[in-house]
Amino acid sequence: MNTGLSDAVNLSWKIAQVLQGRIAPAALNSYEQERIGFARQLVATTDRVFQAAVADGAAGRLVRHWLLPHVAPFLTGFAAARRAMFKRLSQIRINDEDSMLSAGRAGDIHGGDRLPWVHDAQHDNFDPLRSMDWQLHVYGVCGAALASQARALDLPVHCLPWTSQAATTDLLRDAAYLVRPDGYVALCLARQESADLSDYATRHGLHFADLERQQRPA
């Protein structure tokens, strides 16, 4: 189910933006780049587990009567094991670093990684993601040159404070991250390189503004 939902989200926002003229049609090629690897891994893993569970002989009985009922519950009693299982099943560990839409690195975040969650009593960097649109995140101080370039591109900018909680993530202070509609980082700008942002938009035919809204009569 999680795989199907992720497939749908990945493809749907790209189709929508191509139809709206907000990204070049070539972006659709990134769907297979980003999803086929995990799909193959999932099928292979599921097949191995199924074969082990239904196997004849002593090996199959060992899996069915001892490993599954006794070892699996024991392992899930450890917090680290539960976290690893959650990340695996929820698929939040998946990244798209090899995608044609991914570029740059800032801190330990690469283009194609999922945006880390940073939140406290006053701020939550996932709140802006509800727009399901392109946006630029800066954790720290947003420079004038980058802010000016973002305005020229009609790209929303969210400048969030650098907090102790942000410091526990892989984010880099004062770096900028271009976030895709699906919450993944498309471009990392370690030094807020405004020219790189413009080049990325040109390369992928990006129009960040809502063209239909711009063309709608006042």
N, C-alpha and C positions, 0 to 999 in steps of 0.2 A: 504494500500500500504506500509506504513512504517513498519507494522508488518511483511509482507511478505518479504520485503528487509532485515529486521533484522534477520528473520529466515534463509534466504539464506546465509547471511554472516556468521552467527554463525555456521551453519553446514558445509559450503563449505571449510572453512579454516581447519577445523578438519579432514574432509575426505581427503583433499589434503595432509596434513601432515602425516596422517596414511599411505596413499599410498606411500609417499616418505620415510617411515620408520623413521620419525622424532619425532613421539609421539606414545605412546602405544595405541592399538586399543580401550582399555577401555575408552579413552577420549571421544569417540563417545557417551557414556552414558550421558555425561554432557549436550548434546543438549536438551534433554527433561527436565532435571533438571533446566536449565536456561531459557527455553522458555515457558513451559507449564503453569506456574503460571500466566504470563501476558496474555497468550491466553485465559485462562478461565475468567480472569477479564475483558478482552476486550469484549468477547462474552456476558457476563452477563450485562455489562454496556450498550452495544449497544442494547441489548434486552429490557432493562428497558426504555431507551430513546425512542425506537421505539414504545413500548406499550403505553407509556404516550402520545406520539404525535398522535397516531391513536385511542386513547380510545374514546368511546362514552360518551355522557353526558356532564355535566358541567366541570368535570376535564379535559377532552380532549379539550374542547373549550377554557378553561383557558390557557392551554399550547400552543395551536396553535395560538390563537388570541391575547394573552397578553404577556405571558412569552417569547416566541421566538421572536416576532417582536419588543418588547419594552425593556424587562429586559436584554436580552442577549447583544444587542448593547450597552446598558448603562454600563454594567459590563466591556466590552472590552475597554471602554474608559479609564480605569485605567491601568497604566503601570504594576502594580503588577499582575493584573488579566491577562494581555496579556502575561507576562512572564510565569505565571503558566500554561496558556493554551498552550503556545509554548512548554514548557517542557513536558507537557502531550502528545500532539499530535506528537511531534518529538521523543518521547520515550527516551530522554536522561536522564531521571530520573531513568530508569530501572537499577538495579544492579544484580549481580550474586553471592552475598555473600554466598549463600547456596550451591554453585556448588562444586563438587569434585575437580575442578581446582583452587579454591580460597583459599588463606591462608594468615594469618598475618594481622597486622594493624600498620600503621605509621601515626601519627597525627590523623586526622579524616577520613583518607582513609583506607578502608578495602579491602582485596583481593576480587575481584568481582565488585568493583566500576569502573566507567568510569574514565579514566585519565583526570584530570582537565586541561583546556587549560591555558597555561602560555605564554604570548607573549609581546614583546615590539619592539622597533625599531631595535634591534640587534638580538633578539632570538625569536624563536617560537618552543615550544616543540612538536607541531604537525607535523612539517616538517619531522622528522625522521619516523613518522608513515606511510609515503608513501611507505616505503619498504614492508609494510604488513607482517612483520616477528617479531619474538621474539626480544626483546631488553631490556636493563636495563637503567633506568633513575635515576640519582642522582641529587638532587637540592641542590647545595652547594659544598662540598669537597668530592671527591671519595677517600676512603682509599686505601692504597697499597694492603692490604689483599683481599679486594673485587675485585679490578682491576685484581689482579693476578688470582683469581678464575674464573673470567669472561673470561680471556684470555684462561685458561685451558679448558673452556667449549666452546670456540669459540662463545661467546655471545657478540654482539656489546654493547658498553657502551656509553651513552650520558651523559656527566657531564655538567649540565646547572647551571649558576650562581643563587644564591639565591637573588632575587630581591624583591622590594617592592610589585610588582604585584603578585609574588609567595606567599608572606606573606598573601595576601588576600584570598588565596585558602585554602583547607583543607590539603595541603601537609605539611610535616614535614621537617625542614631544615636538610640537610645532610643525610636524609633517602634515601633508595634505593627502587625502584619500578620495578619489573619485569612486562613488558607490553606484552600482547598477540598480535597476528597478527591483531585482530579486535579492538585494542585500549583500551581494558579493562585491568585493573591491575590484574595480577594473584597472585603475591606474594609481600607482603610488608615487608621490612627489616628496622625496625626502627633504629637499630644500625649497619646497614650494615653487618649483620651476614652472612659471606661467607659460613659457613658450612650449614646453612639453605638453601642457594641457591643451593648448590650441592645436598643436600638431596631431594629438590623439583624436580630437574632434574632427579635424579635416580628414584624417586617414580613414576613419570609419563613417564619414558622412553624417555626423551627429548634429542634430538640431535640438537643443535642450528645451527650447520654448515649445509650448503647446501651439502648434500651427493652426489648429482648428479654432482655438480661442482667439489667436491673433487676427484671424480672418473674419471672425464673427462681428456683425455690425454692432456698434455701441448702442 
